[in-house]
């Protein structure tokens, strides 16, 4: 395919490139895209056509971010040219078939997560250079696995995350319609900064984007790999989606329709599970949960109600009401809790609001013991953290109602919902009235990874 026919000799380089593309299932799409884009005389794709294919900017498209910055639209304007420059090699005629396939493979073939993150950082650096934005990152060579040195400021982390969100959003709005609305991502930026290592700033009373904290790129890479490992996948999906829509929709890709189809509103569809928090959870998971959350919050925004099983403000508070809605459901379950506490340590009586979450791979059961096969805990606000399983214990979930028809118990088991720890000493425990949530220090828990679910959490419970 491409520039060759069955009677022509196919080079080993072309065979290898086509085999790699075929292994990802993308070869038919690439063949159609090349036929559409290539010049009939030169049998090569003009660079401008490919840049237009990957270009994010649209006539009439507006941008909005919760954390206002004027730099994002300018960066997105250069996204198409940076992708072409980073992944494709051209000659005087443009990009031939072999280089077109090889370019796709560079972005979308199966490589280690660390190498692909390196590629994504290269794209970000190239975009910022074209936008004349000073980002202090440098690569030692052009090798795909070469070391990157330098640092990021919090505002640069926000821009990088915003580009990822924009690409995720665009994959769900393939016709190019709608206005981009980037949600509040400060909880992710704060997580990357890590307040414990950077002067102990107050995450409850701080504009993290205004900080001049230097985040070493090595530390940022470690944070991505351990906390949001699916973040670079946004680039792969965007890359493939843009080629796919160019093949199937034709010139509609360049539509100037600026209607609100697919628009994500910054007002959110849920007070607790905001688009920014939902997206953060989705990029921690390499399973169907990622797809379900993305579809609900990065698509039309209407998917939440279709997947919502229980909400205390709608269905009533308390374990019995909760159980009447979750009983019999056996799929993945994301439980979020919004609460507040009064921190009395060192004379500080300020009320602290927080949001935490737990993800289970199966539904809940009425048992007086812990159960489950896997799961994760989350700190969602004011700072984002992921606490995956340790593999040491399997006390993932505890959900116990009042026993019926039983005799007196001298040592009754707790009634409520819990995650991690042991009976009576749970990492998270929600009482039967849903009026109090107890969060204990991670030292009591060997099921989930250690770390503070709340900022500055000490040994006492909250």
Order of alpha helices (4+ residues) and beta strands (2+ residues): alpha-alpha-alpha-beta-alpha-alpha-alpha-alpha-beta-beta-alpha-beta-alpha-beta-alpha-alpha-alpha-alpha-alpha-alpha-alpha-beta-beta-beta-beta-beta-beta-beta-beta
